[in-house]
Amino acid sequence: MRKDESAATTSAELRAHNLARLLRAVHGGGGQLTRAELTRQLSLARGTATVLVRELAGRELIEELASPADAPADIKVPRTRGRPTGVPSAHPRGPVALAVDLRDDSFTLAAFELTGRCTVLDRQEREAGSGTGVLADVAARLKIRRRQFGGRVVGTGVAVPSPVSHGQMVQPTLSDWQDVDVAAVLGGRIGEDGLDGDEGPILAGNDATLAGLAEARRGVLRGVSVALHLHVATGIGGVLLSGGLPVTGAHGSAGEFGHMPLTGGSEPCRCGSVGCWELDAGARGLLRAAGQPEEGDRMLHAEQVIAAAATDPGCAQALARVAEALGRGIGALVNAQDPEAVGLSGLAAEMYQAAPAAVRAGYLATLMRFRRPEPPALLPSTLGELGALTGASELVFDAFLTARGLGAWPAPEQKTA
Ligand SMILES: [Zn+2]
């Protein structure tokens, strides 16, 4: 996803290239790195860094603060050669990525600043079943928020509960989302309503893939060379990340780990396959093991089973069984992909925290012998509910923080808001 531009040849290209690199480093560092630290990280000359920072500030892309925006008041900013060095941070009129976490029965819309600071703007619940209705609601809210942020909006990222191929939902959880082109239905390229059509691309990705991307950039998988991330909800999805980049397959739809027969069985699955792992280790599996109906808000009911396991022996037994199935599948995937660590979000994190011994028993049982002395760590998510949203915002910033993306950022006097 993130690509360095090919070699810059002219001095103008080199400058644009370095501006993008510096801005990416500010973004990646979450607005916590001083100018001196960024200069070192990018191997820039101090004078060059000063000029670049001044230009980015002049274009209202960053603002240099005396200390990190989110730092506690008593943190001292390091000094270089006796002089204070500022902290390049998000500009108050700087770029904003809008992000949407789309679910069957609800959606969340948030705005992300350059440094990753997130403000949740809208949360809307809806009766399950009408996918078209949810999308219409999302489009309406997006139109309002684009107008609110005006020229600051550089794109919209959308996390969807479906494998995504070329921007389309290819096998979504709701039938009326089948083959829907997300950008086409949420697009804001409308002249007469006051939008100027410059609010950047609309980029869609699978929710579990984006949750993993977010953990690699800002969460528990940061700095992990090869990471496997698993997100368990009604189904199980995830992503393999190599050097922080998702391995998304030939068509962009890799990571459907829930639809592998990792724990045996021959039951047909909603996906068209049989014996899928998510039938044993997802929310459905947990509800079935606890003898509960699989209707309604399955995630909520599954969470209730996990909470009840502390006092109810039936729920405890169900949790232990499903947690072990989760662990067995993780072991099989680790055998296949040799990650350094495994991130867990959604119900996977909750099950691991509630029944770590059962997950580990399943995990060690299926791991090949040579891996057992040092099994890859299982790491519960630190981003939680914000994972998919954060990943969606990263899609937008990956597209924006390039020489080409920045070229579209208007000079301060040309902005609409
Ligand atoms: Zn399946």
Residues whose N, C-alpha, C, O or C-beta is under 5 A from the ligand:
A	BS01	ZN	G258 H259 C269 R270 C271 S273 C276
